[in-house]
Amino acid sequence: MIHNKRYRQDAAIERLENTIVMHEANTELTLSIMEDHNLSTGAAEKVESIRKQKIERAKYTIERTKSKLR
């Protein structure tokens, strides 16, 4: 059972690291997410703000997940 949990945690970390790379590369991913949620994509500052929040949250999640690895 612990093996499966470890596998899920490792897979989640890998997915989050890929997400961070994609968000840091450009704003296209953020724009597509905003369009999917029917949010306005006109203000560049708003897009950049949301992109930074997503990067920060993903990094925090990776940090917490790594601290709880068994």
Sequence and secondary structure as in RCSB ss.txt:
>XXXX:A:sequence
MIHNKRYRQDAAIERLENTIVMHEANTELTLSIMEDHNLSTGAAEKVESIRKQKIERAKYTIERTKSKLR
>XXXX:A:secstr
 HHHHHHHHHHHHHHHHHHHHHHHH SHHHHHHHHHTT     HHHHHHHHHHHHHHHHHHHHHHHHT  
